[in-house]
Amino acid sequence: MKIIRLLCGLALAFPLLIATSVHALERTVIVIMFDGFAPAMLVGARTPNFDRLKAQGAWSAHLVPAFPTVSMINHTSFATGCWPERHGIMSNNFYDPERGRYEGEQDADWLLDCDPMWVAAERQGVKAAVFNFDRRHSARRGPLASMTNPAADWKEAESDSVIIDRALGILASDAPDRPRLIALYFNRPDSIAHYQGVHAPKTIEAVEYCDGILGRFFKAIDQMPADRPVSLVIGTDHGMADVGQMINMGRLLNATAIRAREATDGASAFLYFEPGETADHALKALEPYRYAIDAYPRGQYPAFSHLGNGPRAGDMILIAKPPYWMVGPEVLPKWSHWVGVNYIWPPIFKPPFGLGLLASHGYPPDITAMHGIFYAWGAGVPKGVEIPSLDMIDVHPTVMRLLGLAPGEPADGRQ
């Protein structure tokens, strides 16, 4: 019975199932992040390649993101295996007392600690290639992997077809010093689902597009010689849920007379109090809006946040309750200021004229719609294993184990 219980425990702790052997020293690991890929998006889509991943590898419909369940914080947790209290990327927007406002910058110099998987691999002598992923460049140190593409805003990044061709070229190379870690980022289906909804036809098309990307890699891997083992690790940064009324943080602060700077995205906002402002006053002022918002002063953040108590985390965090979502005044169109959106409109309303989002994320990680897809396939991965759930921080040590390497230090994920 003890052995049976041990085996059951190993089956639940997925990273422990990865085979570590001399073969890992020759293995190429391809890591792909699809942005905003909720498992529900697979329903109704034609996805033969995702089906192959599921049948021939390990998979989960519950890759649990770090909170807030938005992109930048989870790109970083995915890559480093660290909670945000360690790596320092608090959300898509936050303030640093020395560097000022963070607004989605990809520069690795924003990290407080922890190394992305490609830095940890290079330190151990394994070359890496990283395309369109955040934290692949440092303003001070330059590229952080042997091969990267130019740092650019996601709207100006190299196209999907270009980075796929780059990756396939590496995979086909016989060079002895070729990268064995290849990491790629794609902004679908997130970029479609936000404006169409989780189950919309165009979102399903985006999912099938992602399946086609996998098909190109499967075609190349199937032609690889037997002595060139390859593994795939597929994940996302968060899930997605359809949303309703919008919380305008600019108008909310104006209406409640809370004196604070805001940093807002998705379903959460950090408040950084001006001198003289207090948590007691802010909590009392927000009482009329508690049907849509939960508020937590610094030092009382919920346990699921893993944000720590540093100054980047703000003096207070506001969390929207589904289906409400939040937006900062800086992203509203210019006409909204002319018509008094931040001064005379209600703080919570349904965006008019078809504007705004139909789906979003950022809610607490115990909301299952925020969970994402995860698949591992190929050399060193067991077949047909469903993983009940794993945390975003578990991806890094899983990839490093497939490479036969130690995870970066520090790392919070399971090894």
C-alpha positions in Angstrom: 0.0 0.0 0.0 2.8 2.4 0.8 4.3 1.9 -2.7 0.9 2.4 -4.3 0.4 5.7 -2.3 3.9 6.8 -3.4 3.1 6.2 -7.1 -0.2 8.0 -6.8 1.7 11.0 -5.3 4.2 11.0 -8.1 1.3 11.0 -10.6 -0.1 14.1 -9.1 3.3 15.9 -8.9 3.9 16.1 -12.6 7.4 17.5 -12.7 8.6 14.3 -10.8 7.3 12.2 -13.7 9.8 13.7 -16.2 12.5 11.2 -17.0 16.0 12.4 -16.1 18.7 10.4 -17.8 21.7 10.7 -20.0 19.2 11.2 -22.9 18.2 14.6 -21.4 21.7 15.8 -22.3 20.9 15.5 -26.0 17.3 16.5 -25.8 15.9 19.6 -27.6 13.0 21.2 -25.7 10.6 23.5 -27.5 8.6 25.8 -25.3 5.6 27.6 -26.7 3.3 30.1 -24.9 0.0 30.9 -26.5 -1.5 34.0 -24.9 -4.8 33.9 -23.1 -5.7 30.3 -24.0 -8.5 29.0 -21.9 -9.4 25.3 -22.1 -13.0 26.3 -22.9 -11.8 27.7 -26.2 -11.0 24.2 -27.5 -14.7 23.3 -27.4 -16.0 23.2 -31.0 -12.6 23.8 -32.6 -10.9 21.4 -34.9 -7.6 20.7 -33.2 -5.9 17.5 -34.4 -2.6 18.6 -33.1 -3.8 19.5 -29.6 -5.6 16.1 -29.6 -2.3 14.4 -30.4 -0.6 16.2 -27.5 -3.3 15.0 -25.2 -3.3 11.4 -26.4 0.5 11.0 -26.6 1.7 13.2 -23.7 0.8 14.8 -20.4 -1.8 17.5 -20.1 -3.9 19.7 -17.9 -6.9 21.9 -18.2 -5.8 23.7 -15.0 -2.6 25.6 -15.4 -3.2 27.9 -12.5 -1.8 31.4 -13.1 -0.2 33.8 -10.6 -2.3 36.7 -9.4 -3.2 39.1 -10.9 -4.1 36.7 -13.7 -2.8 39.0 -16.5 0.0 38.7 -19.0 3.3 40.2 -17.8 3.2 38.8 -14.3 2.5 35.3 -15.7 4.9 35.5 -18.6 7.6 36.1 -15.9 6.3 33.4 -13.5 6.2 30.9 -16.4 9.7 31.7 -17.5 11.3 32.0 -14.0 9.4 29.6 -11.8 9.1 32.3 -9.2 6.1 34.0 -7.5 5.8 37.8 -8.2 7.0 38.6 -4.7 10.4 37.3 -5.8 10.6 38.3 -9.4 9.0 41.7 -8.9 6.6 42.0 -11.9 3.4 42.8 -10.0 1.0 43.1 -13.0 0.8 44.7 -16.4 1.0 48.1 -14.7 2.5 49.1 -11.3 4.8 51.7 -9.8 8.4 51.3 -8.6 9.6 54.0 -6.1 12.8 54.5 -8.1 12.0 53.5 -11.7 8.5 55.0 -11.9 5.6 53.5 -13.7 5.9 50.1 -15.3 3.6 49.7 -18.4 4.3 46.2 -19.8 8.0 46.7 -20.5 9.8 43.6 -21.6 13.2 44.6 -20.3 14.6 42.0 -17.9 16.2 44.7 -15.8 12.8 45.2 -14.2 13.3 41.8 -12.4 14.1 42.0 -8.8 15.3 38.4 -8.6 15.0 35.0 -10.4 16.3 34.0 -13.8 14.2 33.1 -16.9 14.8 29.5 -18.1 17.0 30.6 -20.9 19.4 32.4 -18.5 19.5 29.4 -16.2 20.2 27.1 -19.2 22.9 29.3 -20.7 24.6 29.5 -17.2 24.8 25.7 -17.3 26.3 25.5 -20.8 23.1 24.9 -22.8 22.4 27.4 -25.6 19.0 28.9 -25.9 17.0 30.6 -28.6 14.1 32.9 -27.6 11.7 34.6 -29.9 9.1 37.2 -29.0 9.2 36.2 -25.3 9.4 38.9 -22.6 12.7 39.1 -20.6 14.8 37.9 -23.5 16.7 41.3 -23.5 18.3 43.5 -20.8 18.9 47.2 -21.4 22.2 46.8 -19.5 23.4 43.4 -20.6 21.9 43.0 -24.0 20.4 39.7 -25.3 20.1 37.0 -22.6 20.2 34.0 -24.9 22.5 32.8 -27.6 19.8 33.6 -30.2 17.1 36.2 -29.9 15.1 38.4 -32.2 15.1 42.2 -31.7 13.3 43.6 -28.7 10.1 45.3 -29.8 6.6 46.1 -28.6 4.3 43.2 -29.3 2.5 45.2 -32.1 5.8 45.6 -33.9 7.3 42.2 -33.1 8.4 39.8 -35.8 5.5 37.8 -37.3 4.5 34.4 -36.3 5.7 32.9 -39.6 9.2 34.5 -39.2 9.8 33.1 -35.7 8.4 29.7 -36.6 10.9 29.6 -39.5 13.7 30.6 -37.2 12.8 27.8 -34.7 12.5 25.2 -37.4 15.8 26.2 -38.9 17.4 25.6 -35.5 15.7 22.2 -35.1 17.0 21.1 -38.5 20.5 22.2 -37.8 23.3 19.7 -37.3 25.6 22.3 -35.7 27.1 20.9 -32.4 26.5 24.1 -30.6 22.9 24.6 -31.7 20.4 25.8 -29.1 18.7 22.9 -27.2 16.1 25.2 -25.6 13.8 27.0 -28.1 11.2 29.3 -26.6 8.5 31.1 -28.6 5.6 33.4 -27.7 2.4 33.9 -29.8 -0.3 36.5 -28.9 -3.3 34.4 -30.0 -6.0 33.6 -29.0 -5.9 36.5 -26.4 -5.7 39.3 -29.0 -8.9 38.0 -30.7 -10.9 36.8 -27.6 -10.7 40.1 -25.8 -12.9 41.7 -28.5 -14.9 38.8 -29.7 -15.6 36.7 -26.6 -14.5 33.3 -25.3 -16.7 31.2 -27.6 -17.0 33.4 -30.6 -16.4 32.0 -34.1 -13.3 34.2 -34.6 -11.9 33.0 -31.3 -12.4 29.4 -32.5 -10.5 30.3 -35.7 -7.7 31.7 -33.6 -7.5 28.4 -31.7 -7.4 26.5 -34.9 -4.6 28.8 -36.1 -2.6 27.9 -33.0 -3.3 24.2 -33.7 -1.8 24.8 -37.2 1.4 26.2 -35.6 1.7 22.9 -33.6 1.2 21.0 -36.9 4.3 22.7 -38.4 6.4 21.6 -35.4 5.0 18.1 -35.4 5.8 17.7 -39.1 9.4 18.7 -38.5 9.8 16.6 -35.3 8.4 13.5 -37.1 11.3 13.8 -39.6 14.0 14.1 -36.9 16.5 11.2 -36.6 16.1 8.9 -33.7 19.2 10.1 -32.0 17.8 13.7 -31.8 15.1 13.5 -29.2 12.7 16.4 -28.9 10.1 17.4 -26.3 7.4 20.0 -26.5 6.1 22.1 -23.6 2.9 24.1 -24.4 1.3 26.6 -22.1 -0.4 29.9 -21.7 -0.2 32.8 -19.3 -3.9 32.8 -18.2 -7.4 31.9 -19.1 -10.3 34.2 -20.1 -13.9 34.9 -19.1 -16.7 36.9 -20.8 -17.3 40.2 -19.0 -20.0 42.8 -18.5 -19.8 46.3 -16.9 -16.6 48.3 -16.8 -15.2 49.9 -13.7 -13.6 53.2 -14.7 -10.8 53.7 -12.1 -10.3 57.4 -12.9 -14.0 58.2 -12.2 -14.0 55.9 -9.2 -11.1 57.8 -7.5 -12.8 61.1 -8.5 -16.1 60.0 -7.1 -14.7 58.6 -3.8 -12.2 61.4 -3.2 -9.5 58.8 -2.7 -6.1 60.5 -3.2 -4.0 58.0 -4.9 -2.2 57.1 -8.1 -3.7 54.0 -9.8 -2.2 51.2 -11.8 -5.0 49.2 -13.4 -5.3 46.3 -15.8 -7.8 43.4 -16.2 -9.7 42.9 -13.0 -7.3 44.6 -10.5 -5.9 47.9 -9.6 -3.1 49.0 -7.3 -3.6 52.2 -5.4 -0.5 54.2 -4.3 -1.7 56.7 -1.7 -0.8 60.3 -1.8 0.6 61.8 1.5 -2.2 61.9 4.1 -4.4 59.3 2.5 -5.2 56.3 4.6 -6.4 52.7 4.1 -9.3 53.4 6.6 -10.6 56.3 4.6 -10.2 54.4 1.3 -12.1 51.4 2.6 -14.9 53.5 3.9 -15.2 55.5 0.6 -15.4 52.3 -1.4 -18.2 50.7 0.7 -20.9 51.7 -1.9 -19.1 49.7 -4.6 -18.4 46.6 -2.6 -20.9 44.7 -4.7 -18.4 44.9 -7.6 -15.0 45.4 -5.9 -13.0 43.8 -3.1 -10.4 46.0 -1.4 -7.3 44.9 0.5 -4.7 47.1 2.2 -1.1 46.2 1.9 -0.2 43.7 4.6 -3.7 42.1 4.3 -3.5 40.9 0.7 -5.2 37.5 0.1 -2.9 34.5 0.4 -3.4 33.6 -3.2 -1.7 36.8 -4.3 2.0 36.0 -3.6 2.6 39.7 -4.1 4.5 40.4 -0.9 4.5 43.6 1.0 7.0 45.7 -1.0 6.3 49.1 -2.4 5.6 47.8 -5.9 2.5 46.0 -4.6 0.8 49.3 -3.7 -0.8 50.6 -0.6 -4.1 48.8 -1.5 -5.3 46.4 -4.2 -8.8 46.5 -5.7 -10.1 43.3 -7.2 -13.2 43.3 -9.4 -15.8 40.6 -9.0 -16.9 38.8 -12.2 -18.3 39.9 -14.6 -17.0 43.4 -13.8 -13.7 44.5 -15.2 -11.4 47.5 -14.7 -9.7 50.1 -16.9 -7.4 53.0 -16.1 -8.2 56.5 -17.4 -4.9 56.5 -19.4 -6.2 53.9 -21.9 -9.6 55.5 -22.5 -10.0 57.3 -25.9 -9.6 61.1 -26.1 -13.3 61.6 -26.8 -14.2 60.0 -23.4 -12.5 62.9 -21.6 -14.3 65.5 -23.7 -17.7 64.0 -22.7 -16.8 63.8 -19.0 -16.4 60.0 -18.6 -14.0 60.6 -15.7 -16.1 63.4 -14.1 -19.8 63.0 -14.6 -20.5 59.5 -15.8 -21.0 56.7 -13.2 -17.9 54.9 -12.2 -19.4 51.5 -13.3 -21.2 51.2 -16.6 -21.5 49.2 -19.8 -19.3 50.8 -22.5 -21.5 52.3 -25.2 -21.4 52.0 -29.0 -19.9 48.5 -28.9 -16.6 49.8 -27.4 -14.7 48.0 -24.6 -13.9 44.3 -24.1 -16.2 41.3 -24.4 -13.8 39.0 -22.4 -11.0 39.6 -20.0 -8.9 38.2 -17.1 -7.1 39.2 -13.9 -9.5 37.6 -11.4 -8.4 35.5 -8.5 -6.8 32.2 -9.5 -9.5 30.1 -7.8 -11.9 31.2 -10.6 -11.4 28.3 -13.0 -12.0 30.4 -16.1 -8.6 32.0 -15.3 -6.9 28.6 -15.6 -5.1 27.8 -18.9 -4.0 24.9 -21.0 -0.8 22.9 -20.4 0.7 20.1 -22.5 4.0 18.2 -22.5 4.9 15.8 -25.2 7.8 13.8 -26.6 11.1 12.5 -25.2 11.0 12.0 -21.4 7.3 12.7 -21.0 4.8 9.9 -20.0 1.9 9.2 -22.3 -1.8 9.8 -21.6 -1.3 11.4 -18.2 -3.9 14.0 -17.1 -2.5 16.4 -14.5 -5.3 17.6 -12.1 -3.6 21.0 -11.8 -0.2 22.7 -11.7 0.9 26.2 -10.9 2.4 28.6 -13.4 5.7 28.4 -11.4 5.9 24.7 -12.1 6.6 25.1 -15.8 10.2 26.4 -15.4 11.5 23.5 -13.3 9.7 21.0 -15.7 11.5 22.5 -18.7 14.8 22.5 -16.9 14.4 18.8 -15.9 13.7 17.9 -19.5 16.9 19.5 -20.4 18.7 17.6 -17.7 19.5 20.9 -15.9 19.0 22.4 -12.5 16.3 25.1 -12.2 17.3 28.7 -11.7 17.9 30.0 -8.2 15.7 30.9 -6.6 12.7 29.1 -8.0 9.4 28.4 -6.2 8.0 25.8 -8.5 8.0 22.0 -8.0 11.0 20.1 -9.3 
